[in-house]
């Protein structure tokens, strides 16, 4: 199945290039890769038509396998196929950035839903094997030399029962050059099987699942690059902003406690002093508010905002919450833990949250308070180009449902204006109605307008109802681009009221997931298109926030990059929407600090 040859340290790799070319690799072809830093790498041609056909494989020992990958990238610009983002991390850490990839783990999550992946599960699922029967390594196995005698050939990566051998899964594939080549070949086979599954689903979906898989793979690669590049931060200014809310940096635990008491006192001083109040306990806070005449079912910020003038304690409480959040989550410790010596804020990124497929980040990158955004600042000689998709969810609904009337409404800069005219209501009510429809709300302010939506945009509303019906019935749904969104187990039927509530919640979740998931697919298609076209400008994406891109670019290229992100949106949206006449818009600005937007 594979043949291997050794590469002496210092060989320039041209022999490998020639061998890959002789094996059938052409420019833009598919090439599977596994890599062991400082040891070697294995390759397998991944564009054969049949998964069981013998694949041309090459494996090499070399002290600098990353340099070999860089040479192949320059020569062939292949679509690299790898098992997981771990390969991307090895390349990016060594300074190598490739143009295109197929991430087997990412595509598995797209096809089968959830967040679990890994080569053993991917292989089992693609071959119809029970994931619960996958063999695992025990403690004694892990302490051994890996040559466990279970009655068959341990040099074979596939067991007689069809599962991948756990000794290979935990790292045995890297034991020698032949194993590296065979492990790459198995990744190529998995890629081919995934492409088959995706092509089978294409006729039943409005989108193009294979294109979604390519975008999902590129998004995982972008996530790795975001982790290494980081978000530029003016650390001194960040410390000043934090200090304006919680005071100077405390030197010890005593000063931390004193600062906490001072924050609390700014709220408690508005009371008569009767009774003790724990501001971090919602029950205590509700009781406190009742004593001053503010009776609310909960203490969420949106509930309290209109009541600022009722009693000064409400305004003080809202200010306290901002300061408390900064103190506990985005304080001086946050800077110390997540900002490097180069002034870049770094955290873990993932291309899919495991539900509807949104990108997520840790270290506060996705939840940074607006009060601190002024610290996100372009480095000297650079600017930030910020682009934010406008009214993305209703425009996505128009595209995925194919509702002619709603698609016509997307031609307007303000989508809600023509909807309001059609419904005969104020714009604000039309907006609430559209959002309520997508989130499954059926009563309240938007109730009457919702009934108008059914008459004005029947195709879009039916699309949402079909998703809700599927969710209530426990049927998984798929997004426009093919992502499976799981509905989970049926609720407990012993309590009819709780069961009805749970089924209704599951219906609302499905109703929203088909829109949110499709919006995430469009966003990622746009982001990776931008990524692919930024290289000539020496610019990089430094933040992906829901529907917003932030790009760090040399000042002389700021205008060109701003134009590029808009052009990329038009190109990505045209491909993603399969030519449906839906207009997507973005608000783009060139700024020095994120807060300037």
C-alpha positions as CSV (number, residue, x, y, z in Angstrom):
1,X,0.0,0.0,0.0
2,X,2.8,2.4,0.8
3,X,6.5,2.6,0.0
4,X,9.0,4.5,2.1
5,X,12.5,5.8,1.5
6,X,14.8,7.6,3.9
7,X,15.9,11.2,3.5
8,X,19.2,12.1,5.0
9,X,19.4,15.3,7.1
10,X,20.3,18.2,4.8
11,X,18.7,16.8,1.6
12,X,16.9,19.6,-0.1
13,X,13.6,17.8,-0.7
14,X,13.6,18.1,-4.4
15,X,13.6,14.3,-4.6
16,X,10.4,14.2,-2.6
17,X,8.9,16.8,-4.9
18,X,9.9,14.7,-7.9
19,X,8.5,11.5,-6.3
20,X,5.2,13.2,-5.5
21,X,4.9,14.5,-9.1
22,X,5.7,11.0,-10.4
23,X,3.0,9.5,-8.1
24,X,0.4,11.8,-9.7
25,X,0.3,14.9,-7.6
26,X,-0.5,18.0,-9.7
27,X,-0.7,21.6,-8.8
28,X,-3.8,22.1,-6.6
29,X,-4.2,18.4,-6.0
30,X,-5.1,16.7,-2.7
31,X,-2.3,15.6,-0.4
32,X,-2.7,14.0,3.0
33,X,0.0,14.9,5.6
34,X,1.1,13.6,9.0
35,X,4.1,15.2,10.6
36,X,6.4,14.5,13.6
37,X,8.5,17.7,14.3
38,X,12.2,17.1,14.0
39,X,11.7,13.5,12.9
40,X,9.8,13.3,9.6
41,X,6.5,13.3,7.8
42,X,4.3,11.1,5.7
43,X,2.3,12.0,2.5
44,X,-0.4,10.2,0.6
45,X,-2.1,11.3,-2.7
46,X,-5.7,12.0,-1.7
47,X,-7.4,12.5,-5.0
48,X,-8.1,8.9,-6.1
49,X,-11.7,8.1,-7.0
50,X,-12.0,5.0,-4.8
51,X,-11.4,4.7,-1.0
52,X,-10.1,1.2,-1.3
53,X,-7.7,1.9,-4.1
54,X,-4.0,1.7,-3.4
55,X,-2.7,5.2,-2.7
56,X,0.7,6.5,-3.7
57,X,2.5,7.3,-0.4
58,X,5.8,8.8,0.5
59,X,7.4,9.1,3.9
60,X,10.6,10.8,4.9
61,X,12.9,11.2,7.8
62,X,14.3,14.7,8.0
63,X,15.4,17.0,10.8
64,X,13.2,19.8,9.3
65,X,10.0,18.2,8.1
66,X,8.2,21.6,8.2
67,X,10.7,23.0,5.6
68,X,9.8,20.0,3.4
69,X,6.1,20.9,3.7
70,X,6.8,24.5,2.9
71,X,8.6,23.4,-0.3
72,X,5.7,21.2,-1.3
73,X,3.3,24.1,-0.6
74,X,5.3,26.4,-2.8
75,X,5.6,23.8,-5.6
76,X,2.1,22.3,-5.7
77,X,-0.1,24.5,-3.5
78,X,-2.1,21.4,-2.7
79,X,-5.2,21.0,-0.6
80,X,-3.6,19.5,2.4
81,X,-5.6,16.8,4.2
82,X,-4.9,16.2,7.9
83,X,-6.6,14.4,10.7
84,X,-7.0,17.4,13.0
85,X,-5.9,20.9,13.7
86,X,-2.9,19.5,15.5
87,X,-1.1,19.3,12.2
88,X,-2.0,23.0,11.5
89,X,-0.6,24.0,14.9
90,X,2.7,22.3,14.2
91,X,3.0,24.2,10.9
92,X,1.9,27.6,12.1
93,X,4.1,27.3,15.2
94,X,7.1,26.8,12.8
95,X,6.1,29.8,10.7
96,X,4.5,27.9,7.7
97,X,1.1,29.1,6.5
98,X,-0.6,27.0,3.9
99,X,-3.4,28.2,1.6
100,X,-5.9,25.3,1.6
101,X,-6.7,22.3,3.7
102,X,-9.3,19.6,4.5
103,X,-9.6,19.0,8.3
104,X,-11.0,15.6,8.8
105,X,-12.2,16.3,12.4
106,X,-13.9,19.5,11.4
107,X,-15.8,17.8,8.5
108,X,-16.8,15.0,10.9
109,X,-18.5,17.6,13.2
110,X,-20.2,19.0,10.2
111,X,-21.5,15.7,9.0
112,X,-22.4,14.1,12.3
113,X,-23.0,17.0,14.7
114,X,-21.7,17.7,18.1
115,X,-18.1,18.5,19.1
116,X,-16.6,15.0,19.5
117,X,-14.2,13.9,16.8
118,X,-10.8,12.1,16.7
119,X,-9.4,9.7,14.2
120,X,-10.8,6.6,15.9
121,X,-14.4,7.9,16.1
122,X,-14.1,9.4,12.5
123,X,-13.0,6.0,11.1
124,X,-15.6,4.0,13.0
125,X,-18.5,6.4,12.0
126,X,-17.5,6.4,8.3
127,X,-17.4,2.6,8.3
128,X,-20.7,2.1,10.1
129,X,-19.0,0.7,13.2
130,X,-20.3,1.2,16.7
131,X,-18.5,4.1,18.3
132,X,-19.1,2.5,21.7
133,X,-17.1,-0.5,20.8
134,X,-14.0,1.3,19.9
135,X,-10.9,-0.3,21.5
136,X,-8.9,1.8,23.9
137,X,-5.5,1.6,25.5
138,X,-5.4,0.6,29.2
139,X,-2.8,1.9,31.7
140,X,-0.6,-1.2,31.3
141,X,-0.8,-0.9,27.5
142,X,0.4,2.7,27.7
143,X,3.3,1.8,29.9
144,X,4.4,-1.0,27.5
145,X,6.4,-0.7,24.3
146,X,3.2,-0.7,22.2
147,X,3.6,-4.1,20.8
148,X,0.6,-5.7,22.5
149,X,-0.1,-9.2,21.3
150,X,-3.9,-9.4,20.8
151,X,-3.8,-12.3,18.4
152,X,-3.3,-10.4,15.1
153,X,-0.7,-8.2,13.3
154,X,0.1,-5.1,15.4
155,X,1.9,-3.6,12.4
156,X,-1.5,-3.3,10.7
157,X,-3.3,0.0,11.6
158,X,-6.8,-1.6,11.2
159,X,-8.0,-4.4,13.5
160,X,-9.9,-7.5,12.2
161,X,-13.1,-5.9,13.6
162,X,-12.6,-2.9,11.3
163,X,-11.6,-0.4,14.0
164,X,-8.4,1.5,14.1
165,X,-5.8,-0.1,16.3
166,X,-5.5,2.0,19.5
167,X,-1.7,1.5,19.6
168,X,-1.6,3.5,16.3
169,X,-4.2,6.0,17.5
170,X,-2.2,7.0,20.5
171,X,1.0,7.6,18.5
172,X,2.2,4.3,17.2
173,X,1.7,5.6,13.7
174,X,4.9,7.7,14.2
175,X,7.1,4.7,15.0
176,X,8.7,4.5,11.5
177,X,8.5,6.0,8.1
178,X,6.2,3.2,6.7
179,X,3.7,3.8,9.5
180,X,3.7,7.5,8.8
181,X,2.9,6.9,5.2
182,X,0.1,4.5,6.0
183,X,-1.4,6.8,8.6
184,X,-1.4,9.6,5.9
185,X,-3.1,7.1,3.6
186,X,-5.9,6.5,6.1
187,X,-6.5,10.2,6.5
188,X,-6.8,10.4,2.7
189,X,-9.3,7.5,2.7
190,X,-11.3,9.2,5.4
191,X,-11.3,12.4,3.4
192,X,-12.6,10.5,0.4
193,X,-15.4,8.9,2.3
194,X,-16.4,12.2,3.8
195,X,-16.6,13.7,0.3
196,X,-18.8,10.9,-0.8
197,X,-21.2,11.5,2.1
198,X,-21.3,15.2,1.4
199,X,-22.0,14.7,-2.3
200,X,-24.9,12.4,-1.4
201,X,-26.4,15.1,0.7
202,X,-26.1,17.9,-1.8
203,X,-29.4,17.3,-3.8
204,X,-31.5,17.5,-0.6
205,X,-30.1,20.7,0.7
206,X,-30.2,24.3,-0.6
207,X,-26.5,24.9,-0.1
208,X,-23.4,23.0,-1.2
209,X,-22.1,20.8,1.7
210,X,-18.7,20.1,0.1
211,X,-18.1,23.9,-0.2
212,X,-19.1,24.2,3.5
213,X,-16.6,21.5,4.4
214,X,-13.8,23.4,2.7
215,X,-14.8,26.6,4.5
216,X,-15.1,24.8,7.8
217,X,-11.6,23.3,7.4
218,X,-10.2,26.7,6.5
219,X,-11.9,28.2,9.5
220,X,-10.1,25.7,11.8
221,X,-6.8,26.7,10.2
222,X,-7.8,30.4,10.7
223,X,-8.5,29.6,14.4
224,X,-5.0,28.2,14.8
225,X,-3.5,31.3,13.2
226,X,-5.6,33.6,15.5
227,X,-4.3,31.7,18.5
228,X,-0.7,32.3,17.4
229,X,-1.1,35.9,16.1
230,X,-3.1,37.3,19.0
231,X,-5.1,40.5,19.2
232,X,-3.0,43.7,19.5
233,X,-3.6,45.4,22.8
234,X,-2.3,48.7,24.2
235,X,-1.5,47.2,27.6
236,X,-0.9,50.5,29.4
237,X,-4.2,51.9,28.2
238,X,-6.0,48.6,29.2
239,X,-4.6,49.0,32.7
240,X,-5.8,52.6,32.8
241,X,-9.3,51.6,31.7
242,X,-9.4,48.8,34.3
243,X,-8.2,51.2,37.0
244,X,-11.0,53.6,36.1
245,X,-13.5,51.0,37.2
246,X,-11.8,49.1,40.0
247,X,-9.0,51.3,41.2
248,X,-5.2,50.8,41.1
249,X,-3.7,47.3,40.9
250,X,-4.0,45.7,44.4
251,X,-0.8,44.5,46.0
252,X,-2.2,41.8,48.2
253,X,-5.4,40.0,49.3
254,X,-6.2,42.6,51.8
255,X,-6.2,45.3,49.1
256,X,-8.4,43.1,46.9
257,X,-10.9,42.7,49.7
258,X,-10.9,46.5,50.4
259,X,-11.5,47.2,46.7
260,X,-14.4,44.8,46.7
261,X,-15.9,46.5,49.8
262,X,-15.6,49.9,48.2
263,X,-17.4,48.8,45.0
264,X,-20.2,47.4,47.1
265,X,-20.4,50.5,49.2
266,X,-21.2,52.6,46.1
267,X,-24.5,50.7,45.9
268,X,-25.3,50.1,49.6
269,X,-24.9,53.8,50.5
270,X,-28.2,54.4,48.6
271,X,-30.0,52.2,51.1
272,X,-31.3,52.9,54.6
273,X,-28.8,50.4,56.1
274,X,-31.5,47.9,57.2
275,X,-30.5,44.4,56.6
276,X,-27.4,42.9,55.0
277,X,-27.3,42.6,51.2
278,X,-25.1,40.3,49.2
279,X,-24.9,42.0,45.8
280,X,-23.7,38.8,44.2
281,X,-26.9,36.9,45.3
282,X,-29.8,37.6,42.9
283,X,-32.4,36.8,45.6
284,X,-30.8,39.4,47.9
285,X,-30.7,42.0,45.1
286,X,-34.4,41.5,44.2
287,X,-35.3,41.9,47.9
288,X,-33.2,45.0,48.1
289,X,-34.9,46.5,45.0
290,X,-38.4,45.7,46.4
291,X,-37.6,47.6,49.6
292,X,-37.1,50.8,47.5
293,X,-40.2,50.2,45.3
294,X,-38.6,48.4,42.3
295,X,-40.4,45.0,42.0
296,X,-39.0,43.0,39.0
297,X,-39.2,39.3,38.2
298,X,-35.5,39.2,37.6
299,X,-32.5,41.5,37.8
300,X,-31.2,41.3,34.3
301,X,-29.7,44.5,32.9
302,X,-32.3,45.0,30.1
303,X,-35.0,44.7,32.8
304,X,-33.4,47.4,35.0
305,X,-32.3,49.8,32.3
306,X,-35.7,51.6,32.0
307,X,-35.9,51.9,35.8
308,X,-32.8,54.0,36.4
309,X,-34.8,57.1,37.3
310,X,-37.1,55.2,39.8
311,X,-34.4,55.1,42.5
312,X,-30.7,56.0,42.5
313,X,-29.8,52.5,43.7
314,X,-30.7,51.1,40.2
315,X,-28.2,53.2,38.4
316,X,-25.6,52.4,41.0
317,X,-26.3,48.7,40.7
318,X,-25.9,48.7,36.9
319,X,-22.6,50.6,37.3
320,X,-21.5,48.1,40.0
321,X,-22.1,45.2,37.7
322,X,-19.8,46.6,35.0
323,X,-17.1,47.2,37.6
324,X,-17.6,43.8,39.2
325,X,-17.3,42.0,35.8
326,X,-14.1,43.8,35.0
327,X,-12.7,43.1,38.5
328,X,-13.5,39.4,38.4
329,X,-13.0,38.5,34.8
330,X,-11.2,41.3,33.0
331,X,-9.0,42.8,35.7
332,X,-5.3,43.0,36.1
333,X,-5.0,39.2,36.5
334,X,-6.6,38.8,33.0
335,X,-3.9,41.0,31.5
336,X,-1.1,39.1,33.3
337,X,-2.5,35.7,32.2
338,X,-3.4,36.2,28.6
339,X,-1.3,39.1,27.2
340,X,2.2,38.3,26.0
341,X,5.3,40.3,26.1
342,X,4.6,41.5,22.6
343,X,1.3,43.1,23.7
344,X,-0.9,40.5,22.0
345,X,-4.0,39.0,23.7
346,X,-4.2,35.3,23.1
347,X,-6.7,32.6,23.8
348,X,-8.0,29.3,22.5
349,X,-10.1,29.4,19.3
350,X,-12.5,26.8,17.9
351,X,-14.2,26.7,14.5
352,X,-17.4,25.2,15.8
353,X,-19.2,25.5,19.2
354,X,-20.6,22.0,18.6
355,X,-24.2,23.1,18.3
356,X,-25.1,25.3,15.3
357,X,-21.4,25.9,14.3
358,X,-20.4,29.3,15.5
359,X,-16.7,30.2,16.1
360,X,-15.8,30.6,19.7
361,X,-12.9,31.9,21.7
362,X,-11.6,31.9,25.3
363,X,-9.6,34.4,27.3
364,X,-12.3,36.9,27.0
365,X,-11.9,37.4,23.3
366,X,-15.6,36.9,22.5
367,X,-17.0,38.7,25.5
368,X,-14.7,41.7,26.1
369,X,-16.8,44.5,27.7
370,X,-17.3,47.5,25.4
371,X,-15.7,49.6,28.1
372,X,-12.3,47.9,27.4
373,X,-12.4,47.9,23.6
374,X,-10.4,51.1,23.5
375,X,-7.4,49.1,24.5
376,X,-7.5,47.0,21.3
377,X,-5.3,49.2,19.3
378,X,-3.3,49.0,16.0
379,X,0.4,48.8,16.3
380,X,2.6,51.7,15.0
381,X,2.4,51.9,11.2
382,X,-0.8,49.9,11.1
383,X,-4.6,50.3,11.2
384,X,-7.5,48.2,12.1
385,X,-10.1,47.4,9.4
386,X,-13.4,46.5,11.0
387,X,-16.2,45.0,9.0
388,X,-19.6,44.1,10.5
389,X,-22.3,42.2,8.7
390,X,-25.6,44.1,8.9
391,X,-29.0,42.5,9.7
392,X,-27.4,39.1,8.9
393,X,-30.0,36.7,10.3
394,X,-33.1,37.9,8.4
395,X,-31.0,38.1,5.2
396,X,-29.8,34.6,5.8
397,X,-33.4,33.5,6.4
398,X,-34.4,35.0,3.0
399,X,-31.6,33.0,1.3
400,X,-32.1,29.6,3.0
401,X,-35.9,29.7,2.7
402,X,-36.0,31.1,-0.9
403,X,-38.9,33.4,0.0
404,X,-39.3,35.8,-3.0
405,X,-40.8,38.6,-1.1
406,X,-38.2,38.5,1.7
407,X,-35.4,38.3,-0.8
408,X,-36.7,41.5,-2.5
409,X,-36.7,43.2,0.9
410,X,-32.9,42.4,1.2
411,X,-32.2,44.8,-1.6
412,X,-32.8,47.7,0.8
413,X,-30.0,49.0,3.0
414,X,-32.3,48.7,5.9
415,X,-34.2,45.4,5.5
416,X,-36.7,46.3,8.2
417,X,-38.1,49.3,6.4
418,X,-39.7,47.5,3.5
419,X,-41.0,44.8,5.9
420,X,-42.6,47.5,8.0
421,X,-44.2,49.0,5.0
422,X,-45.5,45.6,3.8
423,X,-46.9,44.8,7.3
424,X,-48.3,48.4,7.9
425,X,-46.5,48.8,11.2
426,X,-43.7,50.9,12.6
427,X,-40.1,49.8,11.8
428,X,-39.4,49.0,15.4
429,X,-42.3,46.6,15.6
430,X,-41.4,45.0,12.3
431,X,-37.8,44.4,13.6
432,X,-39.1,42.8,16.8
433,X,-41.5,40.6,14.8
434,X,-38.8,39.3,12.5
435,X,-36.5,38.5,15.4
436,X,-39.3,36.9,17.4
437,X,-40.1,34.7,14.4
438,X,-36.6,33.4,14.2
439,X,-36.3,32.9,18.0
440,X,-39.8,31.2,18.3
441,X,-41.6,34.0,20.2
442,X,-45.3,34.0,19.4
443,X,-46.7,36.6,21.8
444,X,-46.0,40.0,23.3
445,X,-45.3,43.2,21.4
446,X,-44.7,41.4,18.1
447,X,-47.8,39.2,18.3
448,X,-50.0,41.0,15.8
449,X,-47.1,41.7,13.4
450,X,-46.1,38.0,13.6
451,X,-49.5,37.1,12.1
452,X,-48.8,39.6,9.4
453,X,-45.5,37.9,8.6
454,X,-47.3,34.6,7.9
455,X,-49.3,36.3,5.2
456,X,-46.5,38.5,3.8
457,X,-43.7,35.9,3.9
458,X,-45.3,32.5,3.9
459,X,-42.3,30.6,2.5
460,X,-39.9,31.9,5.1
461,X,-42.4,31.3,8.0
462,X,-43.1,27.8,6.8
463,X,-39.3,27.1,6.7
464,X,-39.1,28.1,10.4
465,X,-42.2,26.2,11.4
466,X,-40.9,23.0,9.7
467,X,-37.7,23.3,11.7
468,X,-39.6,23.9,14.9
469,X,-41.8,20.8,14.2
470,X,-38.7,18.7,13.7
471,X,-37.2,19.9,16.9
472,X,-40.4,19.2,18.9
473,X,-40.6,15.7,17.4
474,X,-36.9,15.1,18.4
475,X,-35.7,14.9,14.7
476,X,-32.3,16.4,14.1
477,X,-32.1,19.2,11.6
478,X,-29.5,20.3,9.1
479,X,-28.4,23.8,8.2
480,X,-28.4,25.2,4.7
481,X,-24.7,24.1,4.3
482,X,-25.3,20.6,5.7
483,X,-24.3,20.8,9.4
484,X,-26.2,18.3,11.5
485,X,-27.7,19.9,14.6
486,X,-28.7,17.3,17.2
487,X,-31.9,17.7,19.2
488,X,-30.9,15.5,22.1
489,X,-32.9,13.0,24.1
490,X,-36.7,13.2,24.7
491,X,-37.7,15.0,28.0
492,X,-39.1,13.2,31.0
493,X,-42.7,12.4,30.3
494,X,-43.7,11.9,34.0
495,X,-44.5,15.6,34.4
496,X,-46.8,16.8,31.5
497,X,-46.1,20.5,32.2
498,X,-42.4,20.1,32.2
499,X,-42.5,17.9,29.1
500,X,-44.5,20.5,27.2
501,X,-42.1,23.2,28.2
502,X,-39.1,21.1,27.2
503,X,-40.6,20.2,23.8
504,X,-41.4,23.8,23.1
505,X,-37.9,24.9,24.0
506,X,-36.5,22.2,21.7
507,X,-38.7,23.5,18.9
508,X,-37.5,27.1,19.5
509,X,-33.9,25.8,19.5
510,X,-34.3,24.0,16.2
511,X,-36.1,27.0,14.7
512,X,-33.2,29.3,15.6
513,X,-30.5,26.8,14.8
514,X,-31.3,26.6,11.1
515,X,-30.8,30.4,10.9
516,X,-28.0,30.8,13.3
517,X,-26.1,27.8,11.8
518,X,-26.5,29.1,8.3
519,X,-25.4,32.6,9.4
520,X,-22.3,31.0,10.9
521,X,-21.6,29.2,7.7
522,X,-21.8,32.4,5.6
523,X,-19.6,34.2,8.1
524,X,-16.9,31.6,8.0
525,X,-17.1,31.4,4.2
526,X,-16.6,35.2,4.2
527,X,-13.8,35.1,6.7
528,X,-11.7,32.4,5.0
529,X,-12.2,34.2,1.6
530,X,-10.8,37.4,3.2
531,X,-7.9,35.3,4.8
532,X,-7.0,33.9,1.4
533,X,-6.8,37.3,-0.3
534,X,-5.0,39.3,2.4
535,X,-1.4,37.9,1.7
536,X,-0.4,40.6,-0.8
537,X,-1.2,43.3,1.7
538,X,0.8,41.8,4.6
539,X,-2.4,42.0,6.7
540,X,-4.0,39.4,9.0
541,X,-7.4,38.8,10.6
542,X,-6.9,39.2,14.4
543,X,-10.5,38.8,15.6
544,X,-13.7,37.0,14.5
545,X,-16.6,38.1,16.7
546,X,-20.0,36.7,15.8
547,X,-20.7,38.7,12.6
548,X,-17.6,41.0,12.8
549,X,-14.1,40.8,11.4
550,X,-11.2,42.8,12.7
551,X,-8.1,43.0,10.5
552,X,-4.6,44.4,11.3
553,X,-3.1,46.0,8.2
554,X,-0.2,48.3,7.3
555,X,-1.6,51.8,7.2
556,X,-0.8,52.2,3.5
557,X,-3.0,49.2,2.7
558,X,-5.9,50.2,4.9
559,X,-8.2,51.4,2.1
560,X,-7.4,48.5,-0.2
561,X,-8.1,46.0,2.6
562,X,-11.4,47.7,3.4
563,X,-12.4,47.4,-0.2
564,X,-11.3,43.8,-0.3
565,X,-13.5,42.7,2.7
566,X,-16.5,44.1,0.9
567,X,-15.6,42.4,-2.4
568,X,-15.0,39.1,-0.5
569,X,-18.5,39.3,1.1
570,X,-20.1,39.6,-2.3
571,X,-18.1,36.7,-3.7
572,X,-18.6,34.4,-0.7
573,X,-22.4,35.3,-0.4
574,X,-23.0,34.5,-4.1
575,X,-21.4,31.1,-3.8
576,X,-23.0,30.3,-0.4
577,X,-26.5,31.3,-1.4
578,X,-26.3,29.3,-4.7
579,X,-27.1,32.3,-6.8
580,X,-30.3,33.3,-4.9
581,X,-30.9,37.1,-5.2
582,X,-30.2,38.1,-1.6
583,X,-28.1,41.2,-0.8
584,X,-25.7,41.1,2.1
585,X,-24.2,44.3,3.5
586,X,-21.4,45.2,5.7
587,X,-20.4,48.3,7.7
588,X,-16.7,48.8,7.1
589,X,-14.4,51.3,8.8
590,X,-10.7,52.0,9.1
591,X,-9.8,52.8,12.7
592,X,-6.9,53.1,15.1
593,X,-8.8,51.5,18.1
594,X,-11.6,49.1,18.2
595,X,-13.7,51.5,20.2
596,X,-13.5,54.1,17.3
597,X,-16.0,52.0,15.4
